[in-house]
Amino acid sequence: GCQAVPHLAVDLQKLDCDFYAFSGHKMLGPTGIGVLWGKHQILEQLPPFLYGGDMISAVTIESTSFNVIPRRFEAGTPNVSGGIGLGAATEYLSKIGMDEIRSHEKKLLSYAMERMSELKGVTLYGCPDVDRRSGVFSFNVDNVHPHDVAQVLDDRGIAVRSGDHCGQPFMKELGIRGAVRASFYLYNTTDEIDALIQGLLRVKEIFA
């Protein structure tokens, strides 16, 4: 859910999943807070995994009765500021509209993939259909380590992530050491994509 909720409208009733999780910081909220949604009948079967204040309704030496859902899973002092920040981020995205955000991202992705295709020696990973992508894409420059690509881009004020992206088995399956990942969101522009392309041209010059 982390790469879906910030980018498009999600209907959990249609998905009919047992659980759905997403983080706050990927949707412009603070770090350290997220959401776990679950079907009530399944949550009822799960024992608490975190113990502390307010997660029980009654306790004796012999037995314990857990509190109602979700309180049984939210022991101790809650992350009040995180909750307020996540709520504000949710309201902000809702005011913009998820369809508007999705449309903007698709335009950026289409433009980025078109510009990337002009570069020789650059491999772009993932589905070529922008309707099946979020605002994230990974790539490699031939014969240049992803960390070196990221360093050159960083020197030009372009922020990307490089490495295995917490997916070493997948990288092994692709037969690569890692990749560079660029992310687009509602605040990005085509001018910034042009800057990325210029940065990659500089990478190719340096490591030619």
TILOVEX-976440 format. One line per field, with one value per atom (N, C-alpha, C): residue number from 1; residue in three letters; atom name; x, y, z. Coordinates in Angstrom, 1 decimal. Last residue first. Layout:
BEGIN
seq = (NUM,...) $
type = (ALA,...) $
atom = (CA,...) $
px = (X,...) $
py = (Y,...) $
pz = (Z,...) $
This chain:
BEGIN
seq = (208,208,208,207,207,207,206,206,206,205,205,205,204,204,204,203,203,203,202,202,202,201,201,201,200,200,200,199,199,199,198,198,198,197,197,197,196,196,196,195,195,195,194,194,194,193,193,193,192,192,192,191,191,191,190,190,190,189,189,189,188,188,188,187,187,187,186,186,186,185,185,185,184,184,184,183,183,183,182,182,182,181,181,181,180,180,180,179,179,179,178,178,178,177,177,177,176,176,176,175,175,175,174,174,174,173,173,173,172,172,172,171,171,171,170,170,170,169,169,169,168,168,168,167,167,167,166,166,166,165,165,165,164,164,164,163,163,163,162,162,162,161,161,161,160,160,160,159,159,159,158,158,158,157,157,157,156,156,156,155,155,155,154,154,154,153,153,153,152,152,152,151,151,151,150,150,150,149,149,149,148,148,148,147,147,147,146,146,146,145,145,145,144,144,144,143,143,143,142,142,142,141,141,141,140,140,140,139,139,139,138,138,138,137,137,137,136,136,136,135,135,135,134,134,134,133,133,133,132,132,132,131,131,131,130,130,130,129,129,129,128,128,128,127,127,127,126,126,126,125,125,125,124,124,124,123,123,123,122,122,122,121,121,121,120,120,120,119,119,119,118,118,118,117,117,117,116,116,116,115,115,115,114,114,114,113,113,113,112,112,112,111,111,111,110,110,110,109,109,109,108,108,108,107,107,107,106,106,106,105,105,105,104,104,104,103,103,103,102,102,102,101,101,101,100,100,100,99,99,99,98,98,98,97,97,97,96,96,96,95,95,95,94,94,94,93,93,93,92,92,92,91,91,91,90,90,90,89,89,89,88,88,88,87,87,87,86,86,86,85,85,85,84,84,84,83,83,83,82,82,82,81,81,81,80,80,80,79,79,79,78,78,78,77,77,77,76,76,76,75,75,75,74,74,74,73,73,73,72,72,72,71,71,71,70,70,70,69,69,69,68,68,68,67,67,67,66,66,66,65,65,65,64,64,64,63,63,63,62,62,62,61,61,61,60,60,60,59,59,59,58,58,58,57,57,57,56,56,56,55,55,55,54,54,54,53,53,53,52,52,52,51,51,51,50,50,50,49,49,49,48,48,48,47,47,47,46,46,46,45,45,45,44,44,44,43,43,43,42,42,42,41,41,41,40,40,40,39,39,39,38,38,38,37,37,37,36,36,36,35,35,35,34,34,34,33,33,33,32,32,32,31,31,31,30,30,30,29,29,29,28,28,28,27,27,27,26,26,26,25,25,25,24,24,24,23,23,23,22,22,22,21,21,21,20,20,20,19,19,19,18,18,18,17,17,17,16,16,16,15,15,15,14,14,14,13,13,13,12,12,12,11,11,11,10,10,10,9,9,9,8,8,8,7,7,7,6,6,6,5,5,5,4,4,4,3,3,3,2,2,2,1,1,1) $
type = (ALA,ALA,ALA,PHE,PHE,PHE,ILE,ILE,ILE,GLU,GLU,GLU,LYS,LYS,LYS,VAL,VAL,VAL,ARG,ARG,ARG,LEU,LEU,LEU,LEU,LEU,LEU,GLY,GLY,GLY,GLN,GLN,GLN,ILE,ILE,ILE,LEU,LEU,LEU,ALA,ALA,ALA,ASP,ASP,ASP,ILE,ILE,ILE,GLU,GLU,GLU,ASP,ASP,ASP,THR,THR,THR,THR,THR,THR,ASN,ASN,ASN,TYR,TYR,TYR,LEU,LEU,LEU,TYR,TYR,TYR,PHE,PHE,PHE,SER,SER,SER,ALA,ALA,ALA,ARG,ARG,ARG,VAL,VAL,VAL,ALA,ALA,ALA,GLY,GLY,GLY,ARG,ARG,ARG,ILE,ILE,ILE,GLY,GLY,GLY,LEU,LEU,LEU,GLU,GLU,GLU,LYS,LYS,LYS,MET,MET,MET,PHE,PHE,PHE,PRO,PRO,PRO,GLN,GLN,GLN,GLY,GLY,GLY,CYS,CYS,CYS,HIS,HIS,HIS,ASP,ASP,ASP,GLY,GLY,GLY,SER,SER,SER,ARG,ARG,ARG,VAL,VAL,VAL,ALA,ALA,ALA,ILE,ILE,ILE,GLY,GLY,GLY,ARG,ARG,ARG,ASP,ASP,ASP,ASP,ASP,ASP,LEU,LEU,LEU,VAL,VAL,VAL,GLN,GLN,GLN,ALA,ALA,ALA,VAL,VAL,VAL,ASP,ASP,ASP,HIS,HIS,HIS,PRO,PRO,PRO,HIS,HIS,HIS,VAL,VAL,VAL,ASN,ASN,ASN,ASP,ASP,ASP,VAL,VAL,VAL,ASN,ASN,ASN,PHE,PHE,PHE,SER,SER,SER,PHE,PHE,PHE,VAL,VAL,VAL,GLY,GLY,GLY,SER,SER,SER,ARG,ARG,ARG,ARG,ARG,ARG,ASP,ASP,ASP,VAL,VAL,VAL,ASP,ASP,ASP,PRO,PRO,PRO,CYS,CYS,CYS,GLY,GLY,GLY,TYR,TYR,TYR,LEU,LEU,LEU,THR,THR,THR,VAL,VAL,VAL,GLY,GLY,GLY,LYS,LYS,LYS,LEU,LEU,LEU,GLU,GLU,GLU,SER,SER,SER,MET,MET,MET,ARG,ARG,ARG,GLU,GLU,GLU,MET,MET,MET,ALA,ALA,ALA,TYR,TYR,TYR,SER,SER,SER,LEU,LEU,LEU,LEU,LEU,LEU,LYS,LYS,LYS,LYS,LYS,LYS,GLU,GLU,GLU,HIS,HIS,HIS,SER,SER,SER,ARG,ARG,ARG,ILE,ILE,ILE,GLU,GLU,GLU,ASP,ASP,ASP,MET,MET,MET,GLY,GLY,GLY,ILE,ILE,ILE,LYS,LYS,LYS,SER,SER,SER,LEU,LEU,LEU,TYR,TYR,TYR,GLU,GLU,GLU,THR,THR,THR,ALA,ALA,ALA,ALA,ALA,ALA,GLY,GLY,GLY,LEU,LEU,LEU,GLY,GLY,GLY,ILE,ILE,ILE,GLY,GLY,GLY,GLY,GLY,GLY,SER,SER,SER,VAL,VAL,VAL,ASN,ASN,ASN,PRO,PRO,PRO,THR,THR,THR,GLY,GLY,GLY,ALA,ALA,ALA,GLU,GLU,GLU,PHE,PHE,PHE,ARG,ARG,ARG,ARG,ARG,ARG,PRO,PRO,PRO,ILE,ILE,ILE,VAL,VAL,VAL,ASN,ASN,ASN,PHE,PHE,PHE,SER,SER,SER,THR,THR,THR,SER,SER,SER,GLU,GLU,GLU,ILE,ILE,ILE,THR,THR,THR,VAL,VAL,VAL,ALA,ALA,ALA,SER,SER,SER,ILE,ILE,ILE,MET,MET,MET,ASP,ASP,ASP,GLY,GLY,GLY,GLY,GLY,GLY,TYR,TYR,TYR,LEU,LEU,LEU,PHE,PHE,PHE,PRO,PRO,PRO,PRO,PRO,PRO,LEU,LEU,LEU,GLN,GLN,GLN,GLU,GLU,GLU,LEU,LEU,LEU,ILE,ILE,ILE,GLN,GLN,GLN,HIS,HIS,HIS,LYS,LYS,LYS,GLY,GLY,GLY,TRP,TRP,TRP,LEU,LEU,LEU,VAL,VAL,VAL,GLY,GLY,GLY,ILE,ILE,ILE,GLY,GLY,GLY,THR,THR,THR,PRO,PRO,PRO,GLY,GLY,GLY,LEU,LEU,LEU,MET,MET,MET,LYS,LYS,LYS,HIS,HIS,HIS,GLY,GLY,GLY,SER,SER,SER,PHE,PHE,PHE,ALA,ALA,ALA,TYR,TYR,TYR,PHE,PHE,PHE,ASP,ASP,ASP,CYS,CYS,CYS,ASP,ASP,ASP,LEU,LEU,LEU,LYS,LYS,LYS,GLN,GLN,GLN,LEU,LEU,LEU,ASP,ASP,ASP,VAL,VAL,VAL,ALA,ALA,ALA,LEU,LEU,LEU,HIS,HIS,HIS,PRO,PRO,PRO,VAL,VAL,VAL,ALA,ALA,ALA,GLN,GLN,GLN,CYS,CYS,CYS,GLY,GLY,GLY) $
atom = (N,CA,C,N,CA,C,N,CA,C,N,CA,C,N,CA,C,N,CA,C,N,CA,C,N,CA,C,N,CA,C,N,CA,C,N,CA,C,N,CA,C,N,CA,C,N,CA,C,N,CA,C,N,CA,C,N,CA,C,N,CA,C,N,CA,C,N,CA,C,N,CA,C,N,CA,C,N,CA,C,N,CA,C,N,CA,C,N,CA,C,N,CA,C,N,CA,C,N,CA,C,N,CA,C,N,CA,C,N,CA,C,N,CA,C,N,CA,C,N,CA,C,N,CA,C,N,CA,C,N,CA,C,N,CA,C,N,CA,C,N,CA,C,N,CA,C,N,CA,C,N,CA,C,N,CA,C,N,CA,C,N,CA,C,N,CA,C,N,CA,C,N,CA,C,N,CA,C,N,CA,C,N,CA,C,N,CA,C,N,CA,C,N,CA,C,N,CA,C,N,CA,C,N,CA,C,N,CA,C,N,CA,C,N,CA,C,N,CA,C,N,CA,C,N,CA,C,N,CA,C,N,CA,C,N,CA,C,N,CA,C,N,CA,C,N,CA,C,N,CA,C,N,CA,C,N,CA,C,N,CA,C,N,CA,C,N,CA,C,N,CA,C,N,CA,C,N,CA,C,N,CA,C,N,CA,C,N,CA,C,N,CA,C,N,CA,C,N,CA,C,N,CA,C,N,CA,C,N,CA,C,N,CA,C,N,CA,C,N,CA,C,N,CA,C,N,CA,C,N,CA,C,N,CA,C,N,CA,C,N,CA,C,N,CA,C,N,CA,C,N,CA,C,N,CA,C,N,CA,C,N,CA,C,N,CA,C,N,CA,C,N,CA,C,N,CA,C,N,CA,C,N,CA,C,N,CA,C,N,CA,C,N,CA,C,N,CA,C,N,CA,C,N,CA,C,N,CA,C,N,CA,C,N,CA,C,N,CA,C,N,CA,C,N,CA,C,N,CA,C,N,CA,C,N,CA,C,N,CA,C,N,CA,C,N,CA,C,N,CA,C,N,CA,C,N,CA,C,N,CA,C,N,CA,C,N,CA,C,N,CA,C,N,CA,C,N,CA,C,N,CA,C,N,CA,C,N,CA,C,N,CA,C,N,CA,C,N,CA,C,N,CA,C,N,CA,C,N,CA,C,N,CA,C,N,CA,C,N,CA,C,N,CA,C,N,CA,C,N,CA,C,N,CA,C,N,CA,C,N,CA,C,N,CA,C,N,CA,C,N,CA,C,N,CA,C,N,CA,C,N,CA,C,N,CA,C,N,CA,C,N,CA,C,N,CA,C,N,CA,C,N,CA,C,N,CA,C,N,CA,C,N,CA,C,N,CA,C,N,CA,C,N,CA,C,N,CA,C,N,CA,C,N,CA,C,N,CA,C,N,CA,C,N,CA,C,N,CA,C,N,CA,C,N,CA,C,N,CA,C,N,CA,C,N,CA,C,N,CA,C,N,CA,C,N,CA,C,N,CA,C,N,CA,C,N,CA,C,N,CA,C,N,CA,C,N,CA,C,N,CA,C,N,CA,C,N,CA,C,N,CA,C,N,CA,C,N,CA,C,N,CA,C,N,CA,C,N,CA,C,N,CA,C,N,CA,C,N,CA,C,N,CA,C,N,CA,C) $
px = (32.8,33.0,34.3,32.2,32.6,32.7,31.6,32.6,33.1,29.5,30.8,31.9,27.6,28.1,29.5,27.0,27.5,28.2,25.9,27.2,27.8,23.6,24.6,25.9,22.4,22.8,23.8,21.9,22.8,23.3,20.1,21.3,22.4,18.0,18.6,19.9,17.4,17.9,18.6,16.5,17.7,18.3,14.1,15.2,16.5,12.8,13.1,14.2,12.4,13.3,13.7,10.7,12.0,13.0,8.4,9.2,10.5,8.2,7.9,8.7,6.7,7.7,7.2,4.7,5.4,6.5,3.6,2.7,3.5,6.5,5.2,4.5,8.8,8.1,6.8,12.0,10.6,10.0,14.5,14.0,12.5,17.0,15.6,15.2,19.4,19.1,17.6,20.3,19.7,19.6,22.4,21.5,21.0,23.6,24.1,23.2,21.6,22.2,22.7,19.8,21.2,22.0,17.2,17.5,18.9,17.7,16.9,17.1,19.0,19.8,19.0,17.0,18.1,18.9,15.4,14.9,16.0,17.0,16.6,16.1,17.2,18.3,18.0,15.6,15.1,16.2,16.2,15.6,15.0,17.5,16.2,15.4,20.1,19.2,17.8,21.1,21.4,20.4,20.0,20.7,21.0,17.7,18.2,18.9,18.2,17.8,18.2,18.2,18.1,17.5,20.4,19.3,19.3,22.5,21.3,20.1,24.8,24.1,22.7,25.7,26.5,25.8,23.8,23.7,24.5,24.7,23.5,23.3,27.1,27.2,25.9,25.9,26.8,26.9,24.4,23.7,24.6,26.5,25.4,24.8,27.7,28.4,27.5,25.7,26.2,26.9,25.5,24.4,24.8,28.4,27.8,26.7,28.3,28.5,27.8,27.7,29.1,29.4,24.9,25.8,27.2,22.8,23.7,24.7,19.5,21.0,21.6,16.5,17.3,18.7,13.1,14.4,15.2,10.5,11.1,12.6,7.3,8.7,9.2,4.6,5.5,7.0,3.5,3.4,4.4,2.1,3.2,2.8,0.2,0.5,1.7,0.1,-1.2,-0.9,2.4,2.3,1.1,4.0,2.7,2.5,6.4,6.4,5.1,7.4,6.4,6.4,10.9,9.5,8.7,13.9,13.2,11.7,16.1,14.9,14.2,19.4,18.4,17.3,21.4,20.6,19.5,22.6,23.4,22.7,21.4,22.0,22.7,18.4,19.7,20.2,15.8,16.7,18.2,14.4,14.6,15.6,14.2,15.1,15.4,12.1,13.4,14.5,10.0,10.3,11.8,10.0,10.3,10.6,9.2,10.5,10.9,6.6,7.7,9.1,5.3,5.4,6.5,5.6,6.2,6.3,4.2,5.6,6.2,1.6,2.2,3.7,1.2,1.3,1.9,1.1,2.2,2.3,-1.3,0.0,1.2,-3.1,-3.0,-1.7,-2.8,-2.5,-2.3,-3.7,-2.4,-1.9,-6.4,-5.5,-4.0,-7.3,-7.3,-6.4,-7.1,-6.2,-6.2,-7.0,-7.8,-6.8,-6.5,-6.0,-6.8,-7.9,-8.3,-7.8,-6.5,-7.9,-8.4,-4.0,-4.1,-5.5,-4.8,-4.2,-4.3,-5.8,-6.7,-6.1,-3.4,-4.5,-5.5,-1.9,-1.4,-2.6,-3.4,-3.2,-2.8,-3.0,-4.3,-4.3,-0.3,-0.8,-2.2,-0.1,0.5,0.0,-1.6,-2.0,-1.4,0.1,-1.3,-1.9,2.4,2.4,1.0,1.6,2.0,2.0,1.0,0.0,0.4,1.5,2.3,1.3,0.4,0.4,1.2,1.7,1.4,1.5,0.3,1.2,0.8,-0.9,-0.5,0.4,-2.7,-2.1,-1.7,-4.2,-3.0,-2.2,-6.5,-5.7,-4.3,-7.8,-7.0,-6.1,-9.4,-8.0,-7.2,-10.8,-10.0,-10.4,-10.9,-11.6,-10.5,-8.5,-9.4,-10.0,-8.4,-7.9,-8.9,-8.2,-9.1,-8.6,-6.4,-6.4,-7.5,-5.9,-6.4,-6.3,-4.7,-5.0,-5.4,-4.4,-3.3,-3.5,-6.2,-6.0,-4.8,-7.6,-6.5,-6.5,-9.4,-9.4,-8.2,-8.7,-9.9,-10.0,-5.5,-6.3,-7.6,-4.1,-4.4,-5.2,-3.5,-4.8,-5.0,0.0,-1.2,-2.3,1.3,1.4,0.1,2.8,2.1,2.3,2.2,2.8,2.0,0.6,2.1,2.9,-2.4,-1.6,-0.1,-3.5,-3.1,-2.4,-6.2,-4.8,-4.6,-8.9,-8.2,-6.7,-9.8,-10.2,-9.5,-8.8,-8.1,-8.5,-10.7,-9.4,-8.6,-13.0,-13.0,-11.7,-12.2,-12.4,-12.4,-9.5,-10.8,-11.1,-7.3,-7.6,-9.0,-4.7,-6.1,-6.3,-2.3,-2.6,-4.1,-0.3,-1.7,-1.7,2.2,1.6,0.2,5.0,3.6,3.1,7.6,7.3,5.9,7.4,7.9,7.5,4.4,5.7,6.1,3.3,3.1,4.4,3.4,3.7,3.4,3.2,2.1,2.2,5.4,5.3,4.1,5.0,6.0,5.9,3.1,2.8,3.7,2.6,3.3,2.9,0.2,0.9,1.6,-1.5,-0.6,0.0,-4.1,-3.6,-2.8,-5.5,-4.8,-4.3,-7.3,-7.4,-6.7,-9.1,-7.9,-8.1,-10.8,-11.2,-10.0,-10.8,-9.6,-10.0,-13.2,-13.0,-11.9,-12.7,-13.8,-13.7,-10.6,-10.3,-11.5,-9.6,-10.9,-10.7,-7.6,-7.6,-8.9,-6.3,-7.4,-7.5,-2.7,-4.0,-5.1,-0.5,-0.5,-1.8,-0.4,-0.1,-0.3,-1.2,-2.1,-1.7,1.0,-0.3,-1.1,3.2,3.4,2.1,2.1,2.9,3.1,0.8,0.0,0.8) $
py = (7.7,7.2,6.4,8.9,7.4,6.8,11.5,11.2,9.8,11.3,11.9,11.5,10.0,9.3,9.9,12.0,10.7,10.0,13.9,14.2,12.9,12.7,12.9,13.2,12.8,11.5,11.6,15.5,14.9,13.5,15.8,16.5,15.9,14.4,13.9,14.5,16.0,14.6,14.1,18.3,18.4,17.0,17.3,17.7,17.8,16.9,15.7,16.1,19.6,18.7,17.4,20.3,21.0,20.1,19.0,18.5,19.1,18.7,19.4,18.7,17.8,17.8,18.3,17.6,18.9,18.9,15.1,16.2,17.5,13.2,13.4,14.7,10.7,11.9,12.0,9.3,9.4,10.7,7.1,8.4,8.4,4.9,5.1,6.6,2.7,4.1,4.3,-0.6,0.3,1.7,-3.5,-2.5,-1.6,-5.4,-5.2,-4.2,-7.9,-6.6,-6.4,-9.9,-10.0,-8.7,-10.1,-9.3,-9.4,-11.7,-12.2,-11.5,-9.8,-11.0,-11.7,-8.1,-7.6,-8.8,-9.7,-9.3,-8.8,-10.1,-11.2,-10.8,-7.3,-8.0,-9.3,-4.9,-6.0,-6.8,-2.5,-3.5,-4.7,-1.3,-0.8,-1.9,-1.5,-2.7,-2.4,1.6,0.5,-0.6,5.1,4.0,2.8,7.7,6.7,5.6,11.2,9.9,8.9,14.6,13.6,12.3,16.9,15.9,14.8,18.6,18.9,18.1,17.7,18.7,19.0,15.8,17.0,18.1,13.9,14.6,15.9,12.8,13.5,14.4,11.6,12.7,13.5,9.8,10.8,12.0,8.1,8.9,10.0,6.9,7.7,8.6,5.5,6.6,7.5,3.7,4.7,5.8,2.1,3.0,4.0,2.1,1.6,2.6,1.6,2.6,2.1,0.0,0.0,1.1,1.9,0.8,1.0,2.9,3.4,2.3,1.9,1.8,2.4,2.6,2.5,2.3,2.9,2.6,2.3,5.2,4.3,4.1,6.2,5.8,5.0,6.8,7.8,7.5,3.6,4.7,5.7,1.9,2.4,3.5,1.4,0.3,0.7,3.5,3.2,2.1,3.4,4.3,4.1,0.6,1.2,2.1,-0.7,0.5,1.2,-1.9,-2.0,-0.7,-2.1,-2.0,-2.0,-0.1,-1.3,-1.0,1.0,1.4,0.1,1.6,0.6,1.0,3.3,3.5,2.4,3.5,2.9,3.1,6.6,5.3,4.8,8.3,8.1,6.7,8.4,9.0,8.8,7.3,6.4,7.1,9.5,8.4,7.5,10.8,11.4,10.4,9.0,9.4,10.0,8.9,7.7,8.0,11.5,11.0,9.7,11.7,12.6,12.0,9.7,9.7,10.5,10.8,9.5,9.3,13.2,13.2,11.9,12.2,13.1,13.1,10.7,10.0,10.9,12.7,11.7,11.0,14.0,14.7,13.8,12.0,12.5,13.2,11.6,10.5,11.0,14.1,13.7,12.6,14.0,15.0,14.6,11.8,11.7,12.8,12.8,11.7,11.5,16.1,15.1,14.0,18.3,18.3,17.3,17.3,18.6,18.7,15.0,14.9,16.1,16.0,15.2,15.1,17.3,18.0,17.3,15.2,16.2,17.0,13.8,13.1,14.2,15.6,15.2,14.6,15.7,16.9,16.6,13.1,13.6,14.8,13.1,12.2,12.7,15.0,15.3,14.4,13.7,15.0,15.3,11.5,11.3,12.6,12.7,12.0,11.8,13.7,14.6,14.0,11.2,12.2,13.2,8.2,9.2,10.3,7.2,7.2,8.3,5.3,6.7,6.7,1.9,3.0,4.3,0.0,0.1,1.4,-0.8,0.5,0.8,-3.0,-3.0,-1.7,-2.5,-3.6,-3.7,-0.5,-0.1,-1.3,-0.8,-1.1,-0.9,-3.6,-3.1,-1.7,-3.5,-3.6,-3.2,-5.2,-4.1,-4.3,-8.5,-7.4,-6.4,-9.8,-9.6,-8.4,-12.4,-11.0,-10.9,-14.2,-14.0,-12.6,-14.5,-15.7,-15.4,-12.0,-12.8,-14.0,-9.9,-10.5,-11.3,-7.2,-8.2,-8.6,-5.7,-6.2,-7.2,-4.6,-4.1,-4.5,-3.5,-4.5,-3.8,-1.4,-2.5,-3.6,0.6,0.7,-0.4,0.2,0.8,0.9,-2.8,-1.5,-1.0,-4.7,-4.6,-3.3,-5.8,-4.8,-4.6,-7.7,-7.9,-6.8,-9.4,-8.2,-8.5,-12.0,-11.6,-10.3,-12.1,-11.8,-11.4,-12.3,-13.5,-13.3,-9.7,-10.3,-11.6,-9.4,-8.7,-9.3,-10.9,-11.4,-10.7,-9.3,-10.7,-11.3,-6.8,-6.9,-8.4,-6.6,-7.0,-7.3,-3.7,-5.2,-5.5,-1.4,-1.7,-3.2,0.4,-1.0,-1.2,3.2,2.6,1.2,5.1,4.5,3.9,7.0,6.6,6.0,7.8,7.2,6.9,11.1,9.7,9.1,12.9,12.7,11.3,13.0,13.1,12.9,12.6,13.9,14.1,9.9,10.7,12.1,8.7,8.6,9.4,8.9,9.8,9.8,6.9,8.3,9.2,3.8,4.7,6.1,1.1,2.1,3.1,-2.0,-1.2,-0.1,-4.2,-3.2,-2.3,-7.5,-6.5,-5.5,-8.9,-9.1,-8.0,-7.2,-7.8,-8.0,-6.1,-7.3,-8.0,-4.2,-5.0,-6.3,-2.9,-3.6,-4.6,-1.9,-2.8,-3.6,-0.2,-1.4,-2.4,1.7,1.2,-0.1,4.5,3.1,2.7,6.7,6.3,4.8,7.2,6.9,6.6,7.8,8.1,7.9,7.0,8.4,8.8,4.3,5.2,6.7,2.9,3.1,4.3,2.3,3.0,3.1,1.2,2.4,3.1,-1.2,0.0,1.3) $
pz = (-19.3,-20.7,-20.9,-17.0,-16.9,-18.3,-17.6,-16.6,-16.7,-19.5,-19.9,-18.9,-18.1,-19.2,-19.7,-16.2,-15.8,-16.9,-18.0,-17.3,-16.8,-18.6,-19.7,-19.1,-16.2,-16.7,-17.9,-16.0,-15.0,-15.5,-18.0,-18.2,-17.2,-16.9,-18.1,-18.3,-14.7,-14.5,-15.7,-16.0,-15.2,-14.9,-17.0,-17.9,-17.2,-14.6,-15.4,-16.4,-14.0,-13.1,-13.8,-15.9,-15.9,-15.0,-15.3,-16.4,-16.4,-11.6,-12.9,-14.0,-8.4,-9.5,-10.8,-6.6,-6.6,-7.7,-6.8,-7.2,-7.3,-7.8,-7.1,-7.5,-8.7,-9.0,-8.2,-8.1,-7.7,-8.1,-9.3,-9.2,-8.9,-8.4,-8.4,-8.3,-9.7,-9.3,-9.4,-8.4,-9.4,-8.9,-8.3,-7.7,-8.8,-9.7,-8.4,-7.6,-11.5,-11.4,-9.9,-12.2,-12.5,-12.5,-11.4,-12.5,-13.0,-9.1,-10.2,-11.5,-7.6,-8.0,-9.2,-7.1,-7.8,-8.4,-5.5,-6.8,-7.7,-3.2,-4.0,-5.4,-2.3,-2.8,-3.6,-1.7,-2.5,-3.1,-0.6,0.3,-0.5,-2.8,-2.4,-1.6,-3.5,-3.8,-3.4,-4.9,-4.1,-4.5,-4.5,-5.3,-4.3,-5.2,-4.3,-5.1,-5.8,-6.2,-5.1,-6.3,-5.2,-5.8,-7.6,-7.9,-7.0,-7.4,-6.7,-7.1,-8.5,-9.3,-8.7,-6.7,-6.9,-7.7,-7.2,-6.0,-6.1,-9.6,-9.6,-8.4,-8.7,-9.7,-9.7,-6.9,-6.4,-7.4,-8.5,-7.5,-7.0,-10.0,-10.7,-9.7,-7.9,-8.6,-9.4,-7.2,-6.2,-6.9,-9.5,-9.1,-8.1,-11.6,-10.4,-10.0,-15.1,-14.0,-12.8,-17.2,-16.7,-15.7,-18.1,-18.4,-17.9,-15.6,-16.7,-16.9,-14.7,-14.6,-15.8,-12.8,-14.1,-13.7,-11.8,-11.6,-12.9,-10.8,-11.8,-11.5,-9.7,-9.3,-10.5,-9.5,-9.9,-9.5,-10.8,-9.9,-10.3,-13.7,-12.9,-11.9,-15.5,-14.5,-13.7,-17.2,-16.4,-15.4,-18.6,-17.4,-16.6,-19.6,-19.6,-18.4,-19.3,-20.1,-20.1,-16.1,-17.2,-18.0,-15.3,-15.1,-16.3,-15.9,-15.4,-15.2,-18.4,-17.6,-17.2,-19.0,-18.9,-17.9,-21.2,-20.0,-20.0,-23.7,-22.6,-21.2,-24.8,-25.1,-23.9,-24.3,-23.8,-24.2,-25.0,-25.9,-25.6,-23.0,-24.1,-25.2,-21.3,-20.9,-22.1,-22.5,-22.5,-22.2,-22.1,-23.5,-23.5,-19.3,-20.1,-21.5,-18.7,-18.3,-19.1,-19.9,-20.3,-20.0,-18.4,-19.9,-20.4,-15.8,-16.2,-17.7,-16.0,-15.7,-16.1,-16.5,-17.5,-17.3,-14.2,-15.5,-16.6,-12.3,-12.3,-13.6,-13.0,-13.0,-13.1,-12.5,-13.8,-14.0,-9.7,-10.6,-12.0,-8.8,-8.5,-9.5,-9.6,-10.1,-9.9,-8.1,-9.6,-10.2,-5.5,-6.0,-7.5,-4.6,-5.3,-5.9,-2.9,-4.2,-5.1,-0.6,-1.2,-2.7,-0.1,-0.4,-1.1,0.7,-0.5,-1.0,3.1,2.0,0.7,4.6,4.2,3.1,5.0,4.3,3.8,6.4,5.1,4.3,8.8,8.0,6.5,9.7,9.4,8.5,10.1,9.1,8.7,12.2,10.9,9.8,14.2,13.7,12.4,14.6,14.1,13.6,15.5,14.2,13.7,17.9,16.8,15.5,19.2,19.0,17.9,19.4,18.7,18.3,22.7,21.2,20.7,25.3,24.9,23.3,25.2,25.6,25.1,22.3,23.7,24.0,20.3,20.4,21.8,20.1,19.3,19.4,21.5,22.0,21.3,20.0,21.2,21.7,17.8,17.6,18.9,19.6,18.4,18.0,23.2,21.9,20.8,25.3,24.9,23.5,26.7,25.9,25.5,29.8,28.8,28.0,31.5,30.9,29.9,34.6,33.2,32.8,37.2,36.4,35.0,38.2,38.2,37.3,35.8,37.1,37.1,34.0,34.2,35.6,31.3,32.7,32.8,28.9,29.5,31.0,27.6,28.2,28.8,26.6,25.6,26.3,28.4,27.6,26.6,28.4,28.9,27.9,26.9,27.6,28.0,24.2,25.5,26.2,21.1,21.8,23.1,19.9,19.7,20.5,20.7,20.7,20.6,18.5,19.8,19.7,16.2,16.4,17.8,15.8,16.0,16.4,15.2,16.4,16.8,12.6,13.7,15.1,11.3,11.3,12.5,11.6,12.0,12.1,10.4,11.8,12.3,8.2,8.4,9.9,8.7,8.6,8.8,8.1,8.0,8.0,9.6,9.3,9.3,8.9,9.1,8.7,10.6,9.5,9.8,11.7,11.8,10.5,11.2,12.5,12.7,9.6,9.8,11.1,8.5,9.3,9.3,5.0,6.5,7.2,2.3,2.8,4.3,2.0,1.6,2.2,3.1,1.6,1.1,5.8,5.2,3.7,6.6,6.6,5.8,4.9,5.8,5.6,5.0,4.3,5.3,4.5,5.3,4.4,4.9,4.0,4.8,4.9,5.5,4.5,3.2,4.6,5.4,0.5,1.1,2.6,-1.4,-0.6,0.0,-3.3,-3.2,-2.4,-2.8,-4.1,-4.0,-0.3,-0.5,-1.8,-0.7,0.0,-0.1,-3.2,-2.7,-2.0,-3.7,-3.3,-2.7,-6.1,-5.2,-5.0,-5.9,-6.6,-5.6,-4.4,-5.8,-6.5,-1.7,-2.0,-3.5,-2.0,-1.3,-1.6,-3.3,-3.9,-3.3,-1.9,-3.2,-3.9,0.4,0.6,-0.7,0.0,0.0,0.0) $
